[in-house]
Amino acid sequence: LGRSFSREVLAEALRTEGQAPDDATLQRLAEFIEPEGDGRLRFRSDVICDTTYQAVSYQLRRRLHRHIGATLERLAPDAEAVAETLALHYARADDHARAWHYARRAGHRAAERYANAEAARFYTLALEAAGQQSSVAVEEQIDVLNRLGSVNERAGLLEASLDAYRRALRIAHGDPVSQADLL
């Protein structure tokens, strides 16, 4: 959920696991979690947040990320406005189709703001998600590689930029090894 999170999203995610964070439970956790206002809670420190996350089993973490992603998607007035958060939750949930969709959108949004390093991170996440499924068209992957090359170039990461453009060219020319790397 991050260091700061919506109580409503927490409740929805835990409800899917047969749990409910009632006031008594939150009171017992007051040493670790505190109200932040506007129906939000937050961990009292990054250390507590990180330790809590690491204590959760990988399998449960994946399930919770999927539930949180679905909850955010359902509750957000505009899911595209929270594409960054959804991309990360779905990537950690191993929901590759949704991670591909939202990571691309997050990359586009970051690129529009000239947040080039952030855009590169999301385009890379999108390509990783594409590599885990066979349904993503090669043309779409080439588009993301070209965008990745562009944002890396704007960030001054010329070697990374050239690498992305080279990968796109190899795929465009039907190099089966490069295509296998993405599929």
N, C-alpha and C positions, 0 to 999 in steps of 0.2 A: 504493500500500500504506500510505501514511502514514509518519510518522517511525519508528515502531516496528511490526514486523511478524513474523508467524510464518514460520519457515524452511520449514515444511511447505507453507504457502500459496504462498510464493515458488517453491518447487520445482515444485509442481503447475502453477502459471501458466506458468512457463518451459518445462515439459515439453510443454505444448500448442504451444509455438513451436519445438520441437525442440532446446531447450537444457536444461542441467542444472547447477545451481549446486553444483559439487563443492567439497570443502575447499580445493583448490588455487586455484580461482577466488575463493573468499571470502577466502583469504589475500592474494591480489593486491589485493583491494578493501578491505583492512584500514585503509587510510588514510581511507576514506569510510564504511565500515560496521563496526560492532563488535557482538560478542555481548552480549545483554542478560540472558540466563538463561532457563530454561524453554523452550528451543528457539526463542527469539526473537532477532531481530537489530534493530539500529536504526542510522539514519544518525547520524553524529557531530554534525551540526548541521542546523538548518532550511534554511540556505542550500544545503547540499549536496543535501538532499532536494528542494527546490524547483527547483534547477538541473537535477538529474537528470530530474525529471518534465518540465520544459520542453524538454529535449533530445530527448525521445521524440516521434516523429511522431504527429500526431493519429490517423491510421488505426491505428497500432500501439497507441496508448494505449486507443482504443476496444476493440480486441480483447482487450488485457490486462485492462481493467476487466470485460469480459464473462467472461473465464476466471476472474478472481479472485472475481467474484460467484458464479459456478457452483461454484467450489471451496469458498468459505465456506458456501454453501448446503448442499453435500454433507457437509462436515466438521463443521458446527455441530450439536451435539446438539439444539438448538432454534433453527431459523432465525429465528423471531420475536424471539428474544433479541438477535439482531444485525441487526434490521430497519434500524436507522439506517445501518449500514455498507453493507448490501445495497442500500438505496435509493440511496445516493450512487454506488456502483459501477455499478448498472444504469442510472441516469440518465446517467452519463458514457459508458456503453456504447451509449446510444440504444436500450436495451431498454425501451421505454415501458410495456409491460404489467407487467413485473416492477417497474419503478420506481414505477408507480402503486400496485401492491399493497404494496410495502414502505414507500414514503413515507407512505401512509395509516397503516399499522401504527406506524411511527416517530412520526408525529404524535399518534396515540392514546396511545402510551406516554409521550411527553413531556407531553401534556396531563394525564395521570393523576398525574404528578409535579409538576404546576404549573410546568413549565418552558415557560412560554407563548411566549417568543420562539423557542425551539427547535421547539415544536409548530407555530407559524406558518410557520417555514421549511420544515418537512416537508410541511405541508398545501399550501403554495405549490408545492413540488416535485411533489407528487401532481397538482395541477391542471395544471401544465405538461405532465406525462406524459399526462394525460387528453386534453389538447388535441392531442396527436400521434397519437391513435387514435380510431377511430369506435366501438369496441366498449364503451366505458364508458357505462353507463346515466346518463341525465340526473339521475335521483333520487340516485344515488351522488355525483354531482358537487355537487348541491345540499346533500347532507349534509356534504360536505367544506367547502363554502363557509360553511355555518352554523357548523361547528366552527372554521373559520378566524376567523370573526367573533367567536366566543366567546373564543378565546384572545387575540386582539388586544384585545378589550375588557378582559379580565383584566390584560393587560399595560399598559393605559392608552393604547393606540393607537386612540383613538376614531374617527379619520377612516378608518383602515384597516379597522376593525371595521365601520363603516357601509358602506364600499365592498363588503366581502364579502357583507354582508346584502343590499345592493341588487342585486348580481349574482345572488344566489340567488333573490330575488323576481322579477327580470326573467325568469330561466330558468323558474321555476315557472309564470309567467303566459304562457309560450309565446312570448316575444320572440325571433324568429328570429335577430336580430343577436347577442343575448347567447348564444343556443345555438350559433351559428356560432363565437363566440369560444372556446367550450370544446371544441368538437368538432374 
